[in-house]
């Protein structure tokens, strides 16, 4: 597979990608561990997730994405990057946690720092609550 470019966009430069990003989020988050039943109308107004389809994983794209995201944050003088990931009691079929990926990148899991979000899971008619733990990384310029 040819190398996939990773480019940074912000502000209104993101607008042309909103529908494709919404569709990507819906597709990826339907899988374990999220099992999220999203809608295009909602997702077109929400940005902020880091998702890759399975066929694009393990090619360095995730690392390049996080590097670009962190570089953009440092341009705005942010000192930390944070994200949260859903907590599940067990691993689902064909799923391996991304904890080792995030640890290698210097992110630290803070299991006592949590958020709860409600969403409708695939096949369910009502929303249910889901707990997510935060991961935090101190941003430092890389050394040449």
matplotlib code that plots the C-alpha trace (Angstrom):
import matplotlib.pyplot as plt

x = [0.0, 1.4, 2.3, -0.7, 0.0, -0.8, -1.6, -2.8, -5.9, -7.6, -10.5, -12.5, -9.9, -11.5, -15.0, -14.5, -13.6, -16.5, -18.7, -15.9, -14.6, -18.1, -18.5, -15.1, -15.9, -19.2, -17.5, -14.7, -16.7, -19.3, -16.6, -15.4, -14.8, -17.1, -20.0, -21.3, -24.4, -23.7, -25.6, -24.2, -26.1, -24.4, -21.0, -20.6, -20.6, -18.1, -14.4, -11.7, -11.2, -8.2, -9.4, -8.0, -9.6, -8.1, -6.4, -4.4, -3.2, 0.4, 1.9, 3.1, 0.1, -1.1, 2.4, 2.5, -1.0, -0.1, 3.2, 1.3, -1.4, 1.2, 3.3, 0.1, -0.7, 2.9, 2.5, -0.3, 1.9, -0.1, 2.0, -0.1, -2.1, -5.0, -7.5, -9.8, -10.5, -13.5, -13.1, -14.5, -14.5, -13.1, -11.7, -14.1, -13.6, -10.4, -9.6, -6.4, -6.1, -4.1, -2.5, 1.0, 0.8, -0.1, 2.6, 5.3, 4.3, 4.7, 1.1, 0.2, -3.1, -4.9, -7.6, -8.9, -9.5, -12.6, -15.5, -18.9, -20.7, -23.9, -24.4, -26.6, -24.7, -25.2, -28.5, -29.8, -32.8, -31.7, -28.5, -26.3, -23.5, -19.9, -16.8, -13.7, -10.2, -8.0, -4.4, -2.1, 1.2, 3.5, 4.5, 8.1, 9.9, 11.8, 15.5, 17.3]
y = [0.0, 3.4, 5.8, 7.7, 11.4, 13.0, 16.7, 19.2, 21.3, 23.7, 26.2, 26.4, 24.3, 21.2, 21.9, 20.0, 16.9, 17.0, 14.4, 11.9, 12.3, 11.7, 8.6, 7.3, 7.9, 6.0, 3.1, 2.7, 3.3, 0.7, -1.9, -3.0, -1.5, 1.4, -0.3, 3.2, 3.7, 7.2, 9.4, 11.4, 14.5, 14.4, 13.3, 16.1, 18.6, 16.7, 16.5, 15.3, 11.6, 9.7, 6.8, 4.5, 1.7, -1.7, -1.9, 1.3, 0.2, -0.9, 1.3, 4.2, 6.4, 6.6, 7.7, 10.4, 11.6, 12.0, 13.7, 16.2, 16.7, 17.4, 19.7, 21.7, 21.9, 23.1, 25.8, 27.2, 26.9, 24.0, 22.1, 18.9, 16.7, 14.6, 12.1, 9.6, 6.0, 3.8, 1.3, -2.2, -5.1, -7.4, -7.4, -8.1, -10.4, -9.6, -6.6, -5.7, -2.6, 0.4, 0.9, -0.2, 2.1, 5.1, 4.1, 4.0, 7.5, 8.8, 9.0, 8.1, 6.6, 8.3, 5.8, 8.0, 10.8, 9.7, 11.0, 9.4, 9.7, 8.3, 6.7, 4.2, 0.9, -1.0, -3.0, -1.1, 1.3, 3.4, 5.1, 3.7, 5.2, 4.5, 5.4, 6.6, 7.1, 10.0, 9.7, 12.7, 13.5, 16.4, 18.0, 18.7, 19.8, 16.9, 17.1, 17.3]
z = [0.0, -0.9, 2.0, 3.3, 3.7, 7.1, 6.9, 9.5, 8.9, 11.3, 11.3, 8.1, 6.2, 7.9, 6.4, 3.1, 5.1, 7.6, 5.9, 5.2, 8.7, 10.1, 8.0, 9.1, 12.8, 12.4, 10.7, 13.2, 16.3, 15.4, 16.3, 19.7, 22.2, 21.5, 19.6, 18.9, 16.8, 15.4, 13.0, 10.1, 11.3, 14.7, 13.6, 10.9, 13.8, 16.0, 15.5, 17.8, 17.5, 16.3, 14.2, 11.5, 9.5, 10.2, 6.8, 7.6, 11.0, 11.8, 9.0, 11.1, 10.2, 13.9, 15.0, 12.2, 13.1, 16.8, 16.0, 13.7, 16.4, 19.1, 16.8, 16.1, 19.8, 20.6, 17.9, 20.1, 23.2, 24.8, 27.3, 27.5, 25.1, 26.5, 25.2, 26.7, 25.8, 26.7, 29.6, 28.9, 31.4, 28.8, 25.3, 22.5, 19.4, 17.4, 19.6, 21.2, 23.4, 22.2, 25.7, 24.5, 21.5, 23.7, 26.4, 23.7, 22.7, 26.2, 27.2, 30.7, 31.7, 34.6, 35.6, 38.4, 35.9, 34.1, 32.1, 31.5, 28.1, 27.0, 23.5, 21.9, 21.2, 18.0, 18.2, 21.2, 21.2, 24.2, 25.2, 28.0, 30.0, 29.3, 31.4, 29.7, 31.3, 30.3, 29.0, 29.3, 27.8, 28.6, 25.3, 24.7, 21.5, 20.0, 19.9, 16.5]

ax = plt.figure().add_subplot(projection="3d")
ax.plot(x, y, z, "-o")
ax.set_aspect("equal")
plt.show()
